[in-house]
Amino acid sequence: MAYLPELEHIPWIKVNAYLREIGGSTTREQFCETVLSGLVRLIPFDVAGVFQVSGPCLHQIGASEKTMKAYAYYQSRLPRTAPPPGTFLKLNWRTVPYRNSEFVTDFIIPQGLAKSLVGTLPGNVIAMAIHRSSLALDVTDLEYAILDMLAPHVQHFYNCFDKIAKLSRSCPTKEEMAEHFPSLSHREAEVAALLCQGLTFAEIATCLFVSRRTVETHIENIYDKLDVHDKKTAIERLTSQK
């Protein structure tokens, strides 16, 4: 992301609170809901949605289910002009090249929408669309900078969450770790559970909001308490009680 003077004015305390909030999600539904409910406090909008790329809407705020089905129908008939993954477009629907398309004339304008930020997150797995009414202010450079800065972090959380969701059914929880290995501290049990779920040290650090070095220290303590010397043996020992 290129340097912008607006970055100096980003409300970093609110950004940190937002990332901590979405990082605490435990289900896909909660993750998608929190991405939008928290984002509106940073970038006000009237309607917004999180989508699977070339797939259904995962969550929306400000529109009915019927409206979102209509959105998907009309949007699917647009020419494919999506920005590259990890970038967003500021759109004024009255001036876009396809302003005379069904999507704009039969859906966007009748809904009272006029300005939008749309794009896919890095990895091209999920997309976001943020819409404002004709009465709202234009999207500012600062708001664009905030979303541009947040996008890779939201995608990274999604990757971690998706990985956890796929493996969590067959891996011990932190509560089970604490029960079967009482010598582990509360934090070590958390780290051990994430380690068994296949997360890297960096991903564990992201999930727990600590440094990679802190994670490595916890891992070293876990190895000592289990009397093992490598990750593979530690995971075998930790999962043997499942």
C-alpha positions in Angstrom: 0.0 0.0 0.0 1.5 3.3 -1.0 2.0 6.0 1.6 -0.8 8.5 1.9 -0.9 11.6 4.1 -4.3 10.4 5.3 -2.6 7.5 7.2 -1.4 10.0 9.8 -5.1 10.6 10.7 -6.3 7.0 10.9 -8.0 6.4 14.3 -5.6 3.6 15.3 -7.2 2.9 18.7 -10.6 2.2 16.9 -8.8 0.2 14.3 -7.1 -2.0 16.9 -10.4 -2.5 18.7 -12.0 -3.5 15.4 -9.3 -6.1 14.6 -9.5 -7.5 18.2 -13.3 -7.8 17.8 -13.2 -9.7 14.5 -10.3 -11.8 15.8 -12.6 -13.1 18.6 -15.1 -14.6 16.2 -15.8 -18.3 16.7 -18.1 -19.1 13.7 -18.1 -18.0 10.1 -21.4 -16.2 10.6 -20.1 -14.3 13.6 -16.9 -13.4 11.7 -18.9 -11.9 8.7 -21.3 -10.1 11.0 -18.6 -8.6 13.0 -16.6 -7.5 10.0 -19.5 -5.2 9.0 -20.9 -4.2 12.4 -17.5 -3.0 13.5 -16.6 -1.4 10.1 -19.6 0.9 10.2 -18.0 2.6 13.2 -15.0 3.4 11.1 -16.6 4.0 7.7 -20.3 4.9 7.9 -22.5 3.3 5.3 -26.2 2.6 4.6 -25.9 -0.9 3.1 -23.0 -3.3 3.0 -22.3 -6.9 2.3 -19.6 -9.6 2.6 -19.6 -12.1 -0.3 -17.8 -15.1 -1.4 -16.1 -14.3 -4.7 -18.4 -15.7 -7.4 -20.6 -17.0 -4.6 -23.4 -16.0 -2.3 -23.7 -13.1 0.2 -22.3 -14.3 3.6 -23.7 -11.4 5.6 -25.3 -8.0 4.9 -26.4 -5.0 6.9 -29.1 -2.5 5.9 -31.0 -4.6 3.3 -33.5 -7.4 3.4 -32.9 -10.9 2.1 -35.1 -10.2 -0.8 -33.1 -7.1 -1.7 -29.8 -9.0 -1.5 -31.2 -11.7 -3.8 -32.1 -9.0 -6.3 -28.6 -7.5 -5.8 -27.0 -10.8 -6.7 -29.2 -11.3 -9.7 -28.5 -7.8 -11.2 -24.9 -7.8 -10.3 -24.3 -11.1 -12.0 -25.4 -9.6 -15.3 -22.7 -6.9 -15.2 -19.6 -7.1 -17.3 -16.7 -8.5 -15.2 -14.7 -5.4 -14.3 -13.7 -6.2 -10.7 -10.5 -4.6 -9.5 -7.4 -6.8 -8.8 -7.5 -8.7 -5.5 -6.7 -6.5 -2.5 -7.9 -3.3 -4.1 -11.1 -1.3 -3.9 -12.9 1.0 -6.3 -14.7 4.2 -5.4 -17.8 4.3 -7.5 -20.4 7.0 -8.3 -23.2 5.1 -9.8 -24.4 8.0 -11.9 -21.1 8.3 -13.7 -19.8 4.8 -14.1 -19.4 3.5 -17.7 -22.2 1.0 -17.1 -24.6 3.5 -15.5 -27.3 2.6 -18.1 -27.1 -1.2 -17.2 -30.0 -3.0 -15.4 -27.9 -3.2 -12.3 -27.7 0.6 -11.9 -31.1 1.7 -13.4 -33.3 -1.1 -12.0 -31.6 -1.7 -8.7 -29.0 0.7 -7.4 -30.8 4.0 -8.2 -34.3 2.8 -7.0 -32.7 1.7 -3.8 -31.5 5.3 -3.3 -27.9 4.3 -3.4 -25.3 6.5 -5.1 -21.7 6.0 -3.9 -19.9 2.8 -3.1 -16.6 1.2 -2.2 -16.3 -2.3 -3.7 -13.4 -4.8 -4.0 -12.0 -8.2 -3.2 -9.7 -8.9 -0.2 -6.2 -10.2 -0.8 -6.4 -13.9 -1.8 -9.5 -13.3 -4.0 -11.7 -15.4 -1.6 -14.1 -12.9 -0.2 -15.3 -9.5 -1.4 -16.9 -6.5 0.3 -19.3 -3.8 -0.9 -20.1 -0.7 1.0 -22.9 1.6 -0.3 -24.1 5.1 0.6 -27.3 6.9 -0.3 -27.4 10.0 -2.5 -27.8 12.1 0.7 -24.6 10.9 2.2 -21.2 12.4 1.8 -18.7 11.1 -0.8 -16.2 8.5 0.3 -13.1 10.4 1.6 -9.5 9.6 0.9 -9.1 8.8 4.6 -12.0 6.3 4.6 -10.5 4.7 1.5 -7.1 4.5 3.2 -8.7 2.9 6.3 -10.4 0.1 4.2 -7.2 -0.4 2.1 -5.2 -0.8 5.3 -7.7 -3.1 6.9 -8.2 -5.4 4.0 -5.1 -7.7 4.3 -5.7 -8.0 8.1 -9.3 -9.0 7.6 -8.3 -11.6 5.0 -5.5 -12.9 7.3 -8.1 -13.4 10.1 -10.4 -15.1 7.7 -7.6 -17.5 6.6 -6.9 -18.3 10.2 -10.5 -18.7 11.1 -11.2 -20.9 8.0 -8.2 -23.1 8.9 -9.4 -23.5 12.5 -13.0 -24.2 11.4 -11.9 -27.0 9.1 -9.7 -28.7 11.8 -11.4 -27.9 15.1 -13.7 -30.9 15.1 -10.8 -33.3 15.2 -8.5 -31.3 17.4 -8.6 -30.9 21.2 -9.9 -27.6 22.6 -7.9 -25.4 25.0 -10.3 -26.7 27.8 -9.4 -30.3 26.9 -5.7 -29.3 26.8 -5.9 -27.9 30.3 -7.8 -31.0 31.6 -5.5 -33.6 30.1 -2.2 -31.6 30.7 -2.7 -29.8 34.0 1.0 -28.7 34.0 0.2 -26.3 31.2 -0.7 -22.7 32.0 -3.9 -21.2 30.7 -2.0 -19.5 27.9 0.1 -22.6 27.1 -3.1 -24.6 26.7 -4.4 -22.0 24.2 -1.2 -22.1 22.3 -1.1 -25.9 22.3 -4.7 -26.1 21.0 -3.9 -23.7 18.1 -0.7 -25.6 17.4 -2.7 -28.8 17.0 -5.0 -27.1 14.6 -2.2 -26.6 12.2 -1.5 -22.9 12.7 1.9 -21.5 12.2 3.7 -19.6 15.0 2.9 -16.3 13.2 -0.8 -17.3 12.8 -1.0 -18.2 16.5 0.6 -14.8 17.4 -2.1 -13.1 15.3 -5.0 -15.0 17.0 -3.7 -14.3 20.5 -2.5 -10.7 19.8 1.0 -11.4 21.0 4.4 -11.3 19.3 5.9 -14.3 17.5 8.7 -14.4 20.1 6.1 -14.7 22.9 4.5 -17.7 21.1 8.0 -19.3 20.7 8.5 -19.0 24.4 5.2 -20.7 25.1 6.1 -23.4 22.7 9.5 -24.0 24.4 7.7 -24.3 27.7 5.2 -26.8 26.3 8.1 -28.9 24.9 9.8 -28.9 28.3 6.6 -29.9 30.1 5.8 -32.7 27.6 9.5 -33.8 27.5 9.6 -33.5 23.7 11.9 -31.8 21.3 10.0 -31.0 18.1 6.7 -29.8 16.9 5.6 -33.2 15.3 6.2 -35.2 18.5 4.5 -32.5 20.6 1.3 -32.6 18.4 1.3 -36.4 18.5 1.5 -36.3 22.3 -1.1 -33.5 22.7 -3.7 -35.2 20.4 -3.2 -38.7 21.8 -5.7 -37.9 24.6 -8.5 -36.8 22.1 
